Amino acid sequence: MLVNDVMLHRVEQNIAWNGETYELYRRGVNEFGEKSLTPEKIKEFKGLFHDGSTNHQKVTANDSGYTINKTVPYILVKWDDANDVLIDDEITINEQLYKVTGVVNVQQRNRVGDISLEVYGEI
């Protein structure tokens, strides 16, 4: 067994033992192709919430000419829970609404996924 396989197995165990349950919501589309106002619950999954490191910062430019660095929040999950997550899906964490901005298959092994989020609004 490769060292990476052992490490990925430990991450999966950590998610199972210490992860929190999150609910994923998706907005449907009406007959005119517009997104509906009320999202529908797609599924629940366990994951570990973490902020991105300093290497994964979102840089935002504004009109006054300076940039604001924001760390990117992530949820680390088993790949079976992440492979059908779509961009713009919504997740609620502590009364804060987040929008999914991307899903990464860690080491391309189909074992662990990292879901990147963006603050979307408050409930």
C-alpha positions as CSV (number, residue, x, y, z in Angstrom):
1,M,0.0,0.0,0.0
2,L,1.3,3.4,-0.9
3,V,2.0,6.1,1.7
4,N,-0.5,8.4,0.0
5,D,-3.2,5.7,0.3
6,V,-2.6,5.4,4.0
7,M,-2.8,9.2,4.4
8,L,-6.0,9.4,2.4
9,H,-7.5,6.6,4.5
10,R,-6.6,8.6,7.7
11,V,-8.3,11.7,6.3
12,E,-11.4,9.6,5.5
13,Q,-11.3,8.3,9.1
14,N,-10.9,11.8,10.5
15,I,-13.9,13.0,8.5
16,A,-16.0,10.1,9.8
17,W,-15.0,10.6,13.4
18,N,-14.7,14.4,13.7
19,G,-16.7,15.7,10.7
20,E,-19.9,17.8,11.1
21,T,-23.0,17.1,9.1
22,Y,-23.8,19.7,6.3
23,E,-26.8,20.1,4.1
24,L,-26.5,20.8,0.4
25,Y,-29.2,22.9,-1.3
26,R,-29.7,23.5,-5.0
27,R,-32.1,26.0,-6.7
28,G,-34.3,24.5,-9.4
29,V,-35.1,26.1,-12.7
30,N,-38.6,27.2,-13.8
31,E,-40.1,26.9,-17.3
32,F,-38.4,30.1,-18.4
33,G,-34.9,28.9,-17.4
34,E,-34.7,31.2,-14.3
35,K,-33.5,29.9,-11.0
36,S,-36.2,29.5,-8.4
37,L,-36.2,31.6,-5.2
38,T,-36.4,28.6,-2.8
39,P,-33.6,26.0,-2.8
40,E,-34.3,22.3,-2.5
41,K,-32.3,20.1,-0.2
42,I,-30.2,17.7,-2.3
43,K,-28.4,15.7,0.4
44,E,-26.5,15.6,3.7
45,F,-22.9,14.7,4.2
46,K,-20.1,14.8,6.7
47,G,-17.1,17.0,6.3
48,L,-14.4,19.0,7.9
49,F,-14.7,22.8,7.6
50,H,-11.3,24.6,7.2
51,D,-10.0,27.9,5.9
52,G,-7.6,28.0,3.0
53,S,-3.9,28.6,3.7
54,T,-2.1,31.8,2.7
55,N,-1.3,30.1,-0.6
56,H,-5.1,30.0,-1.5
57,Q,-6.3,33.5,-1.0
58,K,-8.9,35.3,-3.0
59,V,-7.8,38.7,-4.1
60,T,-10.5,41.3,-4.6
61,A,-9.8,44.6,-6.3
62,N,-12.0,47.6,-5.6
63,D,-12.4,51.2,-7.0
64,S,-9.9,52.8,-4.6
65,G,-7.0,50.9,-6.1
66,Y,-6.0,48.5,-3.3
67,T,-6.6,44.8,-2.9
68,I,-8.3,42.9,0.0
69,N,-7.0,39.4,0.7
70,K,-9.6,36.9,1.9
71,T,-8.9,33.3,2.8
72,V,-11.2,30.8,1.1
73,P,-13.3,28.5,3.2
74,Y,-13.4,24.8,2.3
75,I,-15.1,21.6,3.4
76,L,-13.1,18.4,3.1
77,V,-15.4,15.4,2.3
78,K,-15.2,11.9,1.0
79,W,-15.2,11.9,-2.8
80,D,-18.5,10.0,-3.0
81,D,-20.2,13.0,-1.3
82,A,-18.4,15.6,-3.5
83,N,-18.5,14.2,-7.0
84,D,-22.1,15.4,-7.7
85,V,-21.8,18.9,-6.0
86,L,-22.3,21.6,-8.6
87,I,-21.0,25.2,-8.6
88,D,-23.6,27.6,-7.2
89,D,-25.0,24.9,-4.8
90,E,-25.6,26.3,-1.3
91,I,-24.5,25.2,2.1
92,T,-25.5,26.7,5.5
93,I,-22.9,26.9,8.2
94,N,-23.7,28.6,11.6
95,E,-26.5,30.8,10.1
96,Q,-24.2,31.8,7.3
97,L,-25.1,31.0,3.7
98,Y,-22.2,29.8,1.5
99,K,-22.1,29.3,-2.3
100,V,-20.0,26.5,-3.8
101,T,-17.3,27.9,-6.1
102,G,-15.5,24.7,-6.9
103,V,-14.8,21.0,-6.2
104,V,-11.3,19.5,-6.3
105,N,-10.6,15.8,-6.4
106,V,-7.6,15.6,-4.0
107,Q,-4.6,13.8,-5.7
108,Q,-7.0,12.6,-8.4
109,R,-7.6,9.4,-6.4
110,N,-11.4,9.6,-6.1
111,R,-11.1,9.2,-2.3
112,V,-11.3,12.8,-0.9
113,G,-12.7,16.0,-2.2
114,D,-12.3,19.6,-1.2
115,I,-15.3,21.9,-1.8
116,S,-14.4,25.6,-2.0
117,L,-17.0,28.1,-0.7
118,E,-17.8,31.8,-0.8
119,V,-19.9,33.7,1.6
120,Y,-23.3,34.3,-0.1
121,G,-25.5,35.9,2.6
122,E,-27.2,35.4,5.9
123,I,-30.3,33.4,6.8
